[in-house]
Amino acid sequence: MSTLQFILKDYQLNDYPDLIQLWQEVGFNTPGRGDNINVIERTILLGGKLFLLQDSNNEKIIGSS
């Protein structure tokens, strides 16, 4: 039996494909939101933050904020 362990980390550019996959799975990535890679990167450059929750057992992104 494995213990669930999580990692809270800052978004990195290479996380984008997994992040979009998560958002698509939960219905969060809709055309009206406009959260594409350029918007995310620009927001971070302007001081915004994007945190990711990752399952440490398989490194899968399971949440974002």
N, C-alpha and C positions, 0 to 999 in steps of 0.2 A: 504494500500500500504506500503510495507516494504522498508526500505532503505538498499541498499547494503553496507555492511561493511566487511572489510577484515582484516585479521591478517597475518603479516609477521613473521614467526618463524623459529628457527633453527630446522633442522631435528632431530627427536628422533627415537630410534630403533622401538618403537611401531607404528611409522608412515609408516613403510615399506609396509605393505599390501595395504594401501590406495594409496601410492605413485606408486607402481607397477601397480595397477589398472588404475590410471590416465595415466601412460606411455603407457599401453596397449591400452587404449581407443584412444589415439592420435597417435599411431604408433611409439612411441619413444623407446619402449623396444624391440629392435631387438637383435637376437643372436650375431651379430657382435659387439655390444656395450659392452656386458659383465658386465652390471651394476647389479650385484646381491648384496645380503645383505653383503657378505664378502668384496666385492670391495668397497662398499660405506663406511662401517665401517672402513676399513683400510685407505681409503683416508682421512676420518675425523681424525683418530688418527695421521696421518702424517701432519695435519695442514689444510686440505681442509675444505671447507664449503659447506653445502647444505641447501638452504633456501626453505621454503615452503610457498605458499600463500594459506590461508584457508578462506573459506566463514564463517564469524562469525555467520550467521543465522543457518547453519546446520552442521558446523564443517567439511565440505567436503573440501579436498585438491583440489584446482583448478589450481595450478601452482607450478613450481619448478625452481630453478636456482642454 
